[in-house]
Amino acid sequence: MASALTWNEKGVKLAEVESALARLRSEAAAGSPSMRTSVMTHIAWVPAPWEKQARAALAGMAERHPSRTILLFPDADAGESRIDAAVDVERYELPGADRGVVTEVVELRLRGSRAKAPASIVEPLLISDLPVFLRWRGEPAWGAQELEQLVEIADRLIVDSTEWDDLPFPYRKLEELFPRTAVSDIAWERTSRWRSLLASLWPEVGEVGTIRVKGTEAQAWLLAGWLRSRLGRADIAMEHEPAEKLVGIDLDGKPAPFPPGDPPTPSDVLSEELDRFTREPVYEAAVASAK
């Protein structure tokens, strides 16, 4: 069971946001002991078209990943430069104990010029000595100052290349970020059951000439890149049959068996990515071979 406290204001200063966080945490803990067990700061850059999806993915994650989540909603075209803020602090009771977990969600609407300097706005709100995860909704604005600033303060960048257009060309830009921060791709994680299945088909899979993927375009390119990089064969051709999710793979015209288990939910996939703290060389190799 959870109890929530909220605060919101328009045209705020960051000091007001910090004060609201401290006050709401204190109120959430009043009357009984409380554990504030944040394990990270989770930043999400959420352009307007992605707001609904971002909220849905975050739903139900608080108990699994107690953290300070900072949602950044940029509006660079607003007529006025200001920050509008909302703070939600929730206390989750631990079963069989008189203690709870307190989590925090900070929403910042960055209007006008404030949308161009997100790192300086976010940095005072980061939890000291804890990792910083950056979830970027939609295709990143490659080379833009907003991306450059936030990558500099993030320990891991989480994207979903399913949300991108003109694949595989954006993978070239993504690859340039690999030396600067660890990168996760939700599209890649949604292929995990199928990659395990294909690996189990060794040694026959080693002779494949064409992989045909019925799924998203990102999944098709990443699976082809994975096969090419694992087998050391750049000559493997890729064919794509569009579908909203990964539902089938043919190898040289022969359908591969369907993998066991159910596909993970968006919250499950994001939760798994928030458990990773190092670079993923197999994914990086797949991206390099997908281009």
N, C-alpha and C positions, 0 to 999 in steps of 0.2 A: 504494500500500500504506500502511496506517495502523497505528500502534502507539498503545495507549491506557494511561493511568494513571488510577487512581480513588482516591477517599477518601469515606467517609461516616460520619456520626455523628448521634446523637440529642441533642436539647437543647443546641444549640450557641450560641455567641456569634458575631457577624459577624466579629470579629477572627480567629476560628479558620478561618472560610471563606476569608478573604483570605490567611491564612498557608498554607492548603492549596493555594490557587491558585498562589501564588508558588513553593512547593516543587515542585509537579507540573510547572509550566512549566520550572523549572530541570532537573528530571530528564528531561523530554521532549527537551530540547535537549542533554543531556550527550553528549559524544563527537563531535559534529559541529555545524556552524553551523546556526542555525535562524532563520527569519523569522517573527515574530509580526505578521501583517499584518491584524489585526482592522480592519474598516471600519465597525463599528457595535456597539452593545449591543442585543441582540434580547431583549425581555421577552415572555413569554407568560403570560397569566392563564388557568389551566386548571382549572375546576371538575371534580369527580370524573367526571362522565359523559363528559368529552371527553379524558381522559388518553390513551387508545389512539390516537385520531385525531391528537392533537397530536404524539405521538411519530412516527407514520407520516409526517406532513407534513414533519417536520424531517429524516427519514432522507435521506441523500445530499446535504444542502445544505452541509455543512461546507466542502467544497473550493470550491464556487461562491461562498459568502459567509462567509469566515473572520470569525468574530465571537465575542463573549462572549454566549452565550445563557443567559438566566436564566428557568427554568421555575418559576412560582409555583403551587403546589397548595394552595388554601385549604381549611381545615377548621375553620370558625368554631364548629362544635358540639362540638368535641373537649372532653373533660373537663379537659384540662390545657393551659395556654398555654405553648407552646415552639416552637422552630424545629428541624426535622430537616433535615439537609443532605446532599447528595451532590455531588461534583465529579468531572467526567470531563474529562481533557485528552488530546487526540489530536494526534499529529504525522503529517502527510501528506507523503510524499516527493514532491518535484517531479521529473517525468521528465527524465532527462538532466542532473541537477544533484545536488550533494551537500548541498543545502539543503532545508528543509522548511517547511511551514506548520503552525503550532500553533493549534488552536481549543479553546475551552473551553465546557463546558456545566455550569451550576450549577442544581441542583434544590433548591428550598426548600419544604418542607411547613410551611405556616403554620397552627399549631394554636391553637384558642381565640382569645383577644384579639389574638394576633399577626396574624391574618388581616384585622384591621380597620385596620392601619397599614402597608400594603405599600410605600408610597413611602419612608418612613423606613428601611425594611429594605433596599430595593433601592439607594437612592442611593449608599451607600458602595461598591457593587460596579460602578457605571457607569464606563465607560472615559472618561476626561477628553477633552473636545474632539471626541468622535465622536457622530454622531446616535444617538438612541434610538428604536427602533421597538417598538410595543406591539401584540402580537397578542392579541385578546380572543376566547376561545372561548365559543360560545353567545351569547345576547342579553345585552348589558351591563345591569347593574343601574342603570338610569337614575337619576341623582341620588344614588346611594349614595356614601359617602365613599371606598370603594375605587376606584371609577371616577374620581371627581373628583381624587383624589390622583395616580393614575397618568397621567391625561391631562395634568396639569400638568408632568410631567417628560418626556413623550413628544413627539418631533418628528412622528411619524406614528402614527395608530391604524389597525390593520388588523382588519377584521371580516369576517364572512361572513353576510350577512343571510338566506342559505338556512337557517341554524340558528335563525331567529327564528320566533315564533308571532304570530298576529293581524296579519299584514301587511295594509295598508301603514302602520298606525298607528305602529309604532316608528320609521319614517322621520322623523316629526315630532321625536322626541327626538334622533335622530342629527343632524338638521339644526342643532340648537342647538349642537353641538360644532364645526361647521365653522369659526367664527371663532377657535377656540382651538387647533386642531391640524389638520394635514392628515389626511385620512381616505381609506383604500382599502377597497374591498369586493370580496371574492373572487367573490361572486355576479355582480357587474358585470363583472369581468374575464373570466368564463366566457362572456359574451355578445359578446366582441369580434369574433369571426369573423362572427357574424350581423349585428352592426351594420355592419360593412364591406360585407356582402352587401346589406343593405337600402339603404345609401347609394348603391350602384351602380345601384339601380333608379330613380334620379331621372330624369325629373320625375314619373313615374307615382306613386311613393310619396307624393308631396306631396298627393295627393288622397284618401288612404286614410281611411276612416271608422271601421273596426274592425280591431284587431290581435288575432289569436288565437294564443296561445303554448302550445305543448306542451313543458313543462319544469317547473322548480321555480316556486313562487309568486313568489319573489324575482325570478327572471329575468323573469317575466311583467310584474310591476309596473315593474321598472327599464327594460325595453324600451319599455313604453308611455310611461313618463315621459321617456325619451330622445326618442322620436318627437314627443311633445307639445312638449318644450322646443326641439328643433331646428327644428320647423316653425312654432312659435309658435301652436299650436292646442290649446287645452285640451279641445276637444270630441271628441278621438279616444277611442273606447271600447276597453276591454280585456276579452278573454275568456281564460280559463285552463283548459287541459287538463293535469291533474297528470301529471308524469313525473319520474323521478329525475335526469334531465339534459335539457338543451335539445336536442330532436330535431326540431322543426318549427315553422314560423310560417306562418300564413295571413293574407293581407291582403284584407279584404272577401271572405272565403271562398275566395280563390285561393291555393294553396300557393306559398310563395316557394321559389326554387331552394335546394338544399342547399349550404352554403359548402364550399370546398375545405379540405383539411387535417384533422388529427386534433385533438380537444379536448386541452388541456394537462392534465397530472397535477396533483394537489394541491401537490406539491413545486415543480413548474414555476411554478404561479400564485403561490405564496408567494414564490418566488425573484424573480419579476418585480416584485412589490410592494416588495421590499426594495431594489430599484434606483431607486425613485422618491423624490424629496426635496422636491417642491413640491405645492401643492394641485391638485386636478383639477376645474376649473370645469365641464366637460361632465358629469361624474358628479354634482357638487353640483346642477346644474340638473335632471338626471334625477330625483334624489331629491326635489327640491322639487316637481316636476310629477307625481310618482307618488302623492302623498298624496291 
